[in-house]
Amino acid sequence: MKFAGVKVLDLPVLLLSVAALLASVLLVRRGGGDERLLVVRTQEGEFVYPLSKDAVYRIEGSIGISEIEVSGGKARFRDSPCPGKTCVMTGELSEPGTWAACLPNQVFIRIEGKAQELDAIAQ
């Protein structure tokens, strides 16, 4: 059935499309999905953990187990089987884009999520 060139289902589809667009705009403005995440990459694959939950993760690497601690919204290598323990000395990570790695054990960690503030502007 048509009314002035408009099909019966055109109006509901149009209304749903507009509602979806408005919901998307509201989510972006509200900052939805800005939770920071710890991403751990090993030979076995990638694993994602929230930085909002304090925990210690035991991650199997190529030469043993690396312990990664999440506490107070920050992540760090707590212990690793590597000889120099450089990864442990890296310290805490909390900002998106920061990373640390235990190269001998082949465990790589990084923080992902929305940055809270700018630290520089280039022109």
DSSP file (Angstrom, degrees, kcal/mol; ACC not computed):
  #  RESIDUE AA STRUCTURE BP1 BP2  ACC     N-H-->O    O-->H-N    N-H-->O    O-->H-N    TCO  KAPPA ALPHA  PHI   PSI    X-CA   Y-CA   Z-CA
    1    1 A M              0   0    0      0, 0.0     7,-1.0     0, 0.0     2,-0.4   0.000 360.0 360.0 360.0 136.4    0.0    0.0    0.0
    2    2 A K  E     -A    7   0A   0      5,-0.2     2,-0.4     6,-0.1     5,-0.2  -0.938 360.0-167.0-123.3 143.7    1.3    3.5   -0.9
    3    3 A F  E >  S-A    6   0A   0      3,-2.3     3,-1.7    -2,-0.4     0, 0.0  -0.948  80.1 -29.0-128.3 110.0    0.4    6.9    0.3
    4    4 A A  T 3  S-     0   0    0     -2,-0.4     3,-0.1     1,-0.3    -1,-0.1   0.869 126.7 -46.1  52.7  43.3    1.8    9.8   -1.8
    5    5 A G  T 3  S+     0   0    0      1,-0.2     2,-0.5     0, 0.0    -1,-0.3   0.476 114.7 116.2  83.5   2.6    4.9    7.7   -2.8
    6    6 A V  E <   -A    3   0A   0     -3,-1.7    -3,-2.3     2,-0.0    -1,-0.2  -0.910  58.2-138.8-108.2 127.8    5.6    6.5    0.7
    7    7 A K  E >>  -A    2   0A   0     -2,-0.5     3,-1.0    -5,-0.2     4,-0.7  -0.418  26.0-108.7 -79.6 161.1    5.4    2.8    1.4
    8    8 A V  T 34 S+     0   0    0     -7,-1.0     3,-0.4     1,-0.3    -1,-0.1   0.859 117.7  43.7 -59.6 -39.5    3.8    1.5    4.6
    9    9 A L  T 3> S+     0   0    0      1,-0.2     4,-1.7     2,-0.1    -1,-0.3   0.525  92.7  83.2 -87.5  -5.1    7.1    0.3    6.2
   10   10 A D  H <> S+     0   0    0     -3,-1.0     4,-2.4     1,-0.2    -1,-0.2   0.913  88.6  52.1 -63.5 -42.3    9.1    3.4    5.2
   11   11 A L  H  X S+     0   0    0     -4,-0.7     4,-2.5    -3,-0.4     5,-0.2   0.935 110.1  45.5 -65.1 -48.9    7.9    5.5    8.2
   12   12 A P  H  > S+     0   0    0      0, 0.0     4,-2.4     0, 0.0    -1,-0.2   0.898 114.5  49.7 -61.9 -38.0    8.9    2.9   10.9
   13   13 A V  H  X S+     0   0    0     -4,-1.7     4,-2.1     2,-0.2    -2,-0.2   0.915 111.7  48.7 -65.5 -42.3   12.3    2.3    9.2
   14   14 A L  H  X S+     0   0    0     -4,-2.4     4,-2.2     2,-0.2    -1,-0.2   0.915 111.7  49.1 -62.8 -44.0   12.9    6.1    9.1
   15   15 A L  H  X S+     0   0    0     -4,-2.5     4,-2.3     1,-0.2    -2,-0.2   0.901 111.1  49.5 -64.3 -41.7   11.9    6.5   12.7
   16   16 A L  H  X S+     0   0    0     -4,-2.4     4,-2.4     2,-0.2    -1,-0.2   0.890 110.2  51.4 -64.1 -39.1   14.2    3.7   13.8
   17   17 A S  H  X S+     0   0    0     -4,-2.1     4,-2.1     2,-0.2    -2,-0.2   0.918 110.9  47.1 -64.1 -44.0   17.1    5.1   11.9
   18   18 A V  H  X S+     0   0    0     -4,-2.2     4,-2.4     2,-0.2    -2,-0.2   0.907 112.0  50.8 -64.5 -41.9   16.7    8.5   13.4
   19   19 A A  H  X S+     0   0    0     -4,-2.3     4,-2.3     1,-0.2    -2,-0.2   0.905 110.4  49.2 -63.1 -41.9   16.4    7.0   16.9
   20   20 A A  H  X S+     0   0    0     -4,-2.4     4,-2.1     2,-0.2    -1,-0.2   0.895 110.9  50.3 -64.4 -40.4   19.6    5.0   16.4
   21   21 A L  H  X S+     0   0    0     -4,-2.1     4,-2.2     2,-0.2    -2,-0.2   0.925 111.5  47.6 -63.5 -45.2   21.4    8.1   15.2
   22   22 A L  H  X S+     0   0    0     -4,-2.4     4,-2.4     1,-0.2    -2,-0.2   0.899 110.7  51.5 -63.6 -41.3   20.3   10.1   18.2
   23   23 A A  H  X S+     0   0    0     -4,-2.3     4,-2.2     1,-0.2    -1,-0.2   0.900 109.7  50.5 -62.7 -40.5   21.3    7.3   20.6
   24   24 A S  H  X S+     0   0    0     -4,-2.1     4,-2.1     2,-0.2    -2,-0.2   0.916 110.3  49.0 -63.1 -44.3   24.8    7.2   19.0
   25   25 A V  H  X S+     0   0    0     -4,-2.2     4,-2.3     1,-0.2    -2,-0.2   0.914 111.3  49.9 -62.7 -43.2   25.3   10.9   19.3
   26   26 A L  H  X S+     0   0    0     -4,-2.4     4,-2.1     1,-0.2    -1,-0.2   0.897 110.0  50.5 -64.0 -40.5   24.2   10.8   23.0
   27   27 A L  H  X>S+     0   0    0     -4,-2.2     5,-2.6     2,-0.2     4,-0.8   0.903 111.1  48.5 -64.0 -41.7   26.6    8.0   23.7
   28   28 A V  H ><5S+     0   0    0     -4,-2.1     3,-0.6     1,-0.2    -2,-0.2   0.927 113.9  45.9 -65.4 -44.5   29.6    9.8   22.1
   29   29 A R  H 3<5S+     0   0    0     -4,-2.3    -1,-0.2     1,-0.2    -2,-0.2   0.848 111.8  51.5 -67.2 -34.0   28.8   13.0   24.0
   30   30 A R  H 3<5S-     0   0    0     -4,-2.1    -1,-0.2    -5,-0.2    -2,-0.2   0.631 114.4-117.0 -78.4 -13.8   28.4   11.2   27.3
   31   31 A G  T X<5 -     0   0    0     -4,-0.8     3,-0.8    -3,-0.6    -3,-0.2   0.771  45.5-178.8  84.0  26.7   31.7    9.5   26.9
   32   32 A G  T 3 < +     0   0    0     -5,-2.6    -1,-0.2     1,-0.2    -5,-0.0  -0.290  63.4  26.4 -60.2 143.1   30.3    6.0   26.7
   33   33 A G  T 3  S+     0   0    0      1,-0.1    -1,-0.2     3,-0.0    81,-0.1   0.773  76.9 130.6  77.6  27.1   32.8    3.2   26.4
   34   34 A D    <   +     0   0    0     -3,-0.8    80,-0.4    79,-0.1     2,-0.1   0.214  27.6 132.8 -98.1  17.3   35.7    5.1   28.0
   35   35 A E        -     0   0    0     78,-0.1     2,-0.3     1,-0.1    79,-0.0  -0.447  57.0-125.0 -66.5 136.3   36.7    2.3   30.4
   36   36 A R        -     0   0    0     77,-0.2    15,-2.0    -2,-0.1    16,-0.4  -0.624  28.7-161.6 -84.9 143.8   40.4    1.7   30.4
   37   37 A L  E     -BC  50 112B   0     75,-3.1    75,-2.5    -2,-0.3     2,-0.6  -0.923  19.1-134.7-128.6 148.9   41.6   -1.9   29.6
   38   38 A L  E     -BC  49 111B   0     11,-3.5    11,-2.8    -2,-0.3     2,-0.5  -0.915  23.1-162.9 -98.0 123.9   44.7   -3.9   30.1
   39   39 A V  E     -BC  48 110B   0     71,-2.9    71,-2.0    -2,-0.6     2,-0.5  -0.949   3.2-167.2-110.7 124.2   45.6   -5.9   27.0
   40   40 A V  E     -BC  47 109B   0      7,-3.2     7,-2.8    -2,-0.5     2,-0.5  -0.946   2.2-166.4-113.1 124.9   48.0   -8.7   27.5
   41   41 A R  E     +BC  46 108B   0     67,-3.3    67,-2.5    -2,-0.5     2,-0.2  -0.950  17.8 154.0-116.0 130.8   49.6  -10.3   24.4
   42   42 A T  E >   -B   45   0B   0      3,-2.6     3,-0.9    -2,-0.5    65,-0.1  -0.718  62.0 -85.0-133.6-175.8   51.4  -13.7   24.4
   43   43 A Q  T 3  S+     0   0    0     63,-0.3     3,-0.1     1,-0.2    18,-0.1   0.772 127.6  58.0 -64.7 -24.9   52.2  -16.4   22.0
   44   44 A E  T 3  S-     0   0    0     16,-0.3     2,-0.3     1,-0.3    -1,-0.2   0.651 120.3 -93.7 -81.0 -16.6   48.8  -17.9   22.9
   45   45 A G  E <   -B   42   0B   0     -3,-0.9    -3,-2.6     2,-0.0     2,-0.4  -0.914  53.2 -43.2 138.0-165.6   46.9  -14.7   21.9
   46   46 A E  E     -B   41   0B   0     -2,-0.3     2,-0.4    -5,-0.2    -5,-0.2  -0.855  42.8-168.5-107.8 140.9   45.5  -11.5   23.4
   47   47 A F  E     -B   40   0B   0     -7,-2.8    -7,-3.2    -2,-0.4     2,-0.4  -0.984   7.3-153.1-128.7 139.3   43.7  -11.2   26.7
   48   48 A V  E     +B   39   0B   0     -2,-0.4    -9,-0.2    -9,-0.2    -2,-0.0  -0.946  14.7 175.7-120.9 131.9   41.7   -8.2   27.9
   49   49 A Y  E     -B   38   0B   0    -11,-2.8   -11,-3.5    -2,-0.4     2,-0.2  -0.968  32.5-110.7-131.7 146.6   41.1   -7.2   31.5
   50   50 A P  E >   -B   37   0B   0      0, 0.0     3,-0.7     0, 0.0   -13,-0.2  -0.543  11.9-147.1 -76.0 141.8   39.5   -4.2   33.1
   51   51 A L  T 3  S+     0   0    0    -15,-2.0    22,-0.7     1,-0.2    23,-0.2   0.591  94.4  72.1 -78.8 -10.5   41.7   -1.7   35.0
   52   52 A S  T 3  S+     0   0    0    -16,-0.4     2,-0.6    21,-0.1    -1,-0.2   0.588  87.3  70.6 -80.7  -9.7   38.8   -1.0   37.3
   53   53 A K  S <  S-     0   0    0     -3,-0.7     2,-0.2    18,-0.1    -1,-0.1  -0.934  80.9-135.0-114.3 116.9   39.1   -4.5   39.0
   54   54 A D        +     0   0    0     -2,-0.6     2,-0.3    15,-0.1    17,-0.2  -0.497  47.9 132.2 -68.9 131.5   42.1   -5.1   41.2
   55   55 A A  E     -E   70   0C   0     15,-1.9    15,-3.4    -2,-0.2     2,-0.5  -0.979  52.5-121.6-167.8 165.2   43.6   -8.5   40.5
   56   56 A V  E     -E   69   0C   0     -2,-0.3     2,-0.5    13,-0.2    13,-0.2  -0.994  27.0-159.1-119.6 125.3   46.8  -10.4   39.9
   57   57 A Y  E     -E   68   0C   0     11,-3.2    11,-2.8    -2,-0.5     2,-0.7  -0.900   7.9-149.4-108.6 129.9   47.0  -12.3   36.6
   58   58 A R  E     -E   67   0C   0     -2,-0.5     2,-0.5     9,-0.2     9,-0.2  -0.878  20.5-167.6 -99.3 111.7   49.4  -15.2   36.1
   59   59 A I  E     -E   66   0C   0      7,-3.3     7,-3.0    -2,-0.7     2,-0.5  -0.886  16.6-133.6-110.3 124.5   50.3  -15.2   32.4
   60   60 A E  E     +E   65   0C   0     -2,-0.5   -16,-0.3     5,-0.2     5,-0.2  -0.627  32.6 175.2 -77.3 123.9   52.1  -18.2   30.8
   61   61 A G        -     0   0    0      3,-3.7    45,-0.2    -2,-0.5    44,-0.1  -0.410  48.1 -82.5-114.2-166.8   55.0  -17.0   28.6
   62   62 A S  S    S+     0   0    0     43,-2.2    43,-0.1     1,-0.2    44,-0.1   0.741 126.7  26.5 -76.1 -22.3   57.7  -18.8   26.7
   63   63 A I  S    S-     0   0    0      1,-0.2     2,-0.3    42,-0.2    -1,-0.2   0.358 128.9 -57.2-120.3   4.7   60.1  -19.3   29.7
   64   64 A G  S    S-     0   0    0     41,-0.2    -3,-3.7    -3,-0.1     2,-0.5  -0.997  77.6 -30.6 155.4-155.9   57.6  -19.3   32.6
   65   65 A I  E     -E   60   0C   0     -2,-0.3     2,-0.4    -5,-0.2    -5,-0.2  -0.857  40.1-160.1-107.1 128.4   54.9  -17.3   34.3
   66   66 A S  E     -E   59   0C   0     -7,-3.0    -7,-3.3    -2,-0.5     2,-0.6  -0.875  13.2-144.0 -99.8 136.2   54.7  -13.5   34.5
   67   67 A E  E     -EF  58  79C   0     12,-3.1    11,-2.9    -2,-0.4    12,-1.5  -0.899  14.3-168.9-102.2 125.7   52.6  -12.0   37.2
   68   68 A I  E     -EF  57  77C   0    -11,-2.8   -11,-3.2    -2,-0.6     2,-0.4  -0.965   6.9-156.4-116.7 123.9   50.7   -8.8   36.2
   69   69 A E  E     -EF  56  76C   0      7,-2.6     7,-1.8    -2,-0.5     2,-0.5  -0.837   7.3-165.2-104.5 134.0   49.1   -6.8   38.9
   70   70 A V  E     +EF  55  75C   0    -15,-3.4   -15,-1.9    -2,-0.4     2,-0.3  -0.981  24.3 154.8-114.7 123.3   46.2   -4.5   38.5
   71   71 A S  E >   - F   0  74C   0      3,-2.7     3,-1.2    -2,-0.5   -18,-0.1  -0.962  61.9  -4.6-152.3 129.4   45.6   -2.1   41.4
   72   72 A G  T 3  S-     0   0    0     -2,-0.3   -20,-0.1     1,-0.3     3,-0.1   0.811 128.6 -52.7  60.6  32.5   44.0    1.3   41.7
   73   73 A G  T 3  S+     0   0    0    -22,-0.7     2,-0.3     1,-0.3    -1,-0.3   0.639 118.9 104.1  79.3  14.2   43.5    1.6   37.9
   74   74 A K  E <   -F   71   0C   0     -3,-1.2    -3,-2.7   -23,-0.2     2,-0.3  -0.939  53.4-154.0-128.5 151.0   47.2    0.9   37.2
   75   75 A A  E     +FG  70  93C   0     18,-2.6    18,-3.1    -2,-0.3     2,-0.3  -0.919  18.6 161.7-123.8 150.4   48.9   -2.2   35.8
   76   76 A R  E     -F   69   0C   0     -7,-1.8    -7,-2.6    -2,-0.3     2,-0.7  -0.988  46.2 -97.6-158.6 157.6   52.5   -3.5   36.2
   77   77 A F  E     -F   68   0C   0     10,-0.5    -9,-0.3    14,-0.4    14,-0.2  -0.740  35.4-177.4 -74.9 117.8   54.7   -6.5   36.0
   78   78 A R  E     -     0   0C   0    -11,-2.9     2,-0.3    -2,-0.7   -10,-0.2   0.839  66.8 -12.2 -85.5 -37.2   54.8   -7.8   39.5
   79   79 A D  E     +F   67   0C   0    -12,-1.5   -12,-3.1    -3,-0.1    -1,-0.4  -0.980  61.3 178.1-160.0 154.1   57.2  -10.7   38.7
   80   80 A S        -     0   0    0     -2,-0.3   -14,-0.2   -14,-0.2     8,-0.1  -0.979  36.6-120.7-157.4 153.9   58.6  -12.5   35.7
   81   81 A P  S    S+     0   0    0      0, 0.0   -15,-0.1     0, 0.0   -16,-0.0   0.398  71.7 120.2 -81.1   5.6   61.1  -15.3   35.1
   82   82 A C        -     0   0    0      1,-0.1    -2,-0.2     2,-0.0     3,-0.0  -0.328  68.8-124.4 -71.2 153.8   63.4  -13.2   33.0
   83   83 A P  S    S+     0   0    0      0, 0.0    -1,-0.1     0, 0.0    -3,-0.0   0.900 104.1  37.6 -67.7 -42.8   67.0  -12.7   34.1
   84   84 A G  S    S-     0   0    0      1,-0.0    -2,-0.0     4,-0.0     0, 0.0   0.671  87.0-144.4 -87.2 -16.4   67.2   -8.9   34.3
   85   85 A K     >  +     0   0    0      1,-0.1     4,-1.6     3,-0.1     3,-0.3   0.778  47.5 147.2  55.5  30.0   63.7   -8.2   35.6
   86   86 A T  H  >  +     0   0    0      1,-0.2     4,-0.6     2,-0.2    -1,-0.1   0.871  67.4  56.8 -60.6 -37.2   63.6   -5.0   33.4
   87   87 A C  H >4 S+     0   0    0      1,-0.2     3,-0.6     2,-0.2   -10,-0.5   0.868 105.1  50.8 -63.8 -36.2   59.9   -5.5   32.9
   88   88 A V  H >4 S+     0   0    0     -3,-0.3     3,-0.8     1,-0.2    -1,-0.2   0.870 108.1  52.7 -67.9 -36.8   59.3   -5.4   36.6
   89   89 A M  H 3< S+     0   0    0     -4,-1.6    -1,-0.2     1,-0.2    -2,-0.2   0.566  86.5  85.7 -76.6  -8.3   61.4   -2.2   36.9
   90   90 A T  T << S-     0   0    0     -3,-0.6    -1,-0.2    -4,-0.6     2,-0.2   0.853  85.5-152.3 -61.1 -35.1   59.2   -0.5   34.2
   91   91 A G    <   -     0   0    0     -3,-0.8   -14,-0.4    -4,-0.4     2,-0.2  -0.511  33.6 -17.6  95.0-164.3   56.7    0.5   36.9
   92   92 A E        -     0   0    0     -2,-0.2     2,-0.4   -16,-0.1   -16,-0.2  -0.526  50.1-155.4 -86.7 144.7   53.0    1.2   36.7
   93   93 A L  B     +G   75   0C   0    -18,-3.1   -18,-2.6    -2,-0.2    17,-0.0  -0.954  31.8 142.1-115.8 135.7   51.0    1.8   33.5
   94   94 A S        +     0   0    0     -2,-0.4    -1,-0.1   -20,-0.2   -43,-0.0   0.498  46.3  85.3-143.3 -21.3   47.7    3.8   33.5
   95   95 A E  S >  S-     0   0    0      1,-0.1     3,-2.1    20,-0.1    16,-0.3  -0.690  84.4-101.9 -92.4 139.4   47.5    6.0   30.5
   96   96 A P  T 3  S+     0   0    0      0, 0.0    16,-0.2     0, 0.0     3,-0.1  -0.304 108.4  29.9 -55.6 136.4   46.2    4.7   27.1
   97   97 A G  T 3  S+     0   0    0     14,-2.9     2,-0.2     1,-0.4    15,-0.1   0.201  89.9 120.5  96.8 -14.8   49.1    4.0   24.7
   98   98 A T    <   +     0   0    0     -3,-2.1    13,-2.2    13,-0.1    -1,-0.4  -0.549  38.4 173.5 -82.0 151.4   51.6    3.1   27.4
   99   99 A W  E     -D  110   0B   0     11,-0.2     2,-0.3    -2,-0.2    11,-0.2  -0.961  21.6-166.2-151.8 164.1   53.1   -0.4   27.3
  100  100 A A  E     -D  109   0B   0      9,-2.3     9,-3.1    -2,-0.3     2,-0.3  -0.969  12.2-161.7-149.5 157.3   55.7   -2.7   28.9
  101  101 A A  E     -D  108   0B   0     -2,-0.3     2,-0.7     7,-0.2     7,-0.2  -0.999  23.6-148.8-146.1 145.0   57.1   -6.0   27.7
  102  102 A C  E  >> -D  107   0B   0      5,-3.2     5,-1.8    -2,-0.3     4,-1.0  -0.894  24.7-174.0-105.7  95.4   59.0   -9.0   29.1
  103  103 A L  T >45S+     0   0    0     -2,-0.7     3,-0.6     1,-0.2    -1,-0.2   0.903  77.7  51.7 -64.5 -44.1   60.9   -9.8   25.9
  104  104 A P  T 345S+     0   0    0      0, 0.0    -1,-0.2     0, 0.0   -42,-0.0   0.884 118.9  38.2 -60.5 -34.9   62.6  -13.1   27.1
  105  105 A N  T 345S-     0   0    0     -3,-0.1   -43,-2.2     2,-0.1    -2,-0.2   0.522 107.2-129.1 -91.3  -6.3   59.1  -14.4   28.2
  106  106 A Q  T <<5 +     0   0    0     -4,-1.0     2,-0.5    -3,-0.6   -63,-0.3   0.906  58.3 141.0  57.4  47.9   57.4  -12.9   25.2
  107  107 A V  E   < - D   0 102B   0     -5,-1.8    -5,-3.2   -65,-0.1     2,-0.4  -0.989  27.7-174.6-120.5 126.3   54.7  -11.2   27.3
  108  108 A F  E     -CD  41 101B   0    -67,-2.5   -67,-3.3    -2,-0.5     2,-0.4  -0.974   1.3-170.9-123.8 130.3   53.5   -7.7   26.2
  109  109 A I  E     +CD  40 100B   0     -9,-3.1    -9,-2.3    -2,-0.4     2,-0.3  -0.944   8.4 169.4-122.8 146.8   51.1   -5.5   28.1
  110  110 A R  E     -CD  39  99B   0    -71,-2.0   -71,-2.9    -2,-0.4     2,-0.5  -0.985  29.5-122.7-149.4 158.0   49.5   -2.2   27.0
  111  111 A I  E     -C   38   0B   0    -13,-2.2   -14,-2.9   -16,-0.3     2,-0.3  -0.877  28.5-175.2-104.0 133.3   46.7    0.1   28.2
  112  112 A E  E     +C   37   0B   0    -75,-2.5   -75,-3.1    -2,-0.5     2,-0.3  -0.914  31.0  78.1-124.8 154.4   43.8    0.9   25.9
  113  113 A G  S    S-     0   0    0     -2,-0.3     2,-0.4   -77,-0.2   -77,-0.2  -0.898  80.4 -33.2 143.4-169.6   40.9    3.3   26.3
  114  114 A K        -     0   0    0    -80,-0.4     2,-0.2    -2,-0.3    -2,-0.0  -0.686  57.5-123.8 -86.7 130.1   40.1    7.0   26.1
  115  115 A A        -     0   0    0     -2,-0.4     3,-0.1     1,-0.1   -20,-0.1  -0.481  13.6-146.6 -69.9 142.0   42.8    9.5   27.1
  116  116 A Q  S    S-     0   0    0      1,-0.2     2,-0.3    -2,-0.2    -1,-0.1   0.852  70.5  -0.4 -82.4 -34.9   41.6   11.8   29.9
  117  117 A E  S    S-     0   0    0      0, 0.0     2,-0.3     0, 0.0    -1,-0.2  -0.985  73.3-101.2-152.2 159.6   43.5   14.9   28.9
  118  118 A L        -     0   0    0     -2,-0.3     3,-0.1     1,-0.1    -2,-0.0  -0.611  19.9-170.2 -80.4 140.9   45.9   16.3   26.3
  119  119 A D  S    S+     0   0    0      1,-0.4     2,-0.3    -2,-0.3    -1,-0.1   0.534  72.8   2.0-105.9  -9.6   49.6   16.6   27.3
  120  120 A A        -     0   0    0      2,-0.0     2,-0.4     0, 0.0    -1,-0.4  -0.963  56.6-146.2-166.7 155.6   50.6   18.6   24.2
  121  121 A I        -     0   0    0     -2,-0.3     2,-0.3    -3,-0.1    -3,-0.0  -0.996  16.7-155.5-129.1 127.4   49.3   20.1   21.1
  122  122 A A              0   0    0     -2,-0.4    -2,-0.0     1,-0.1     0, 0.0  -0.776 360.0 360.0-101.6 146.2   51.3   20.3   17.9
  123  123 A Q              0   0    0     -2,-0.3    -1,-0.1     0, 0.0     0, 0.0   0.376 360.0 360.0-118.6 360.0   50.8   22.9   15.2
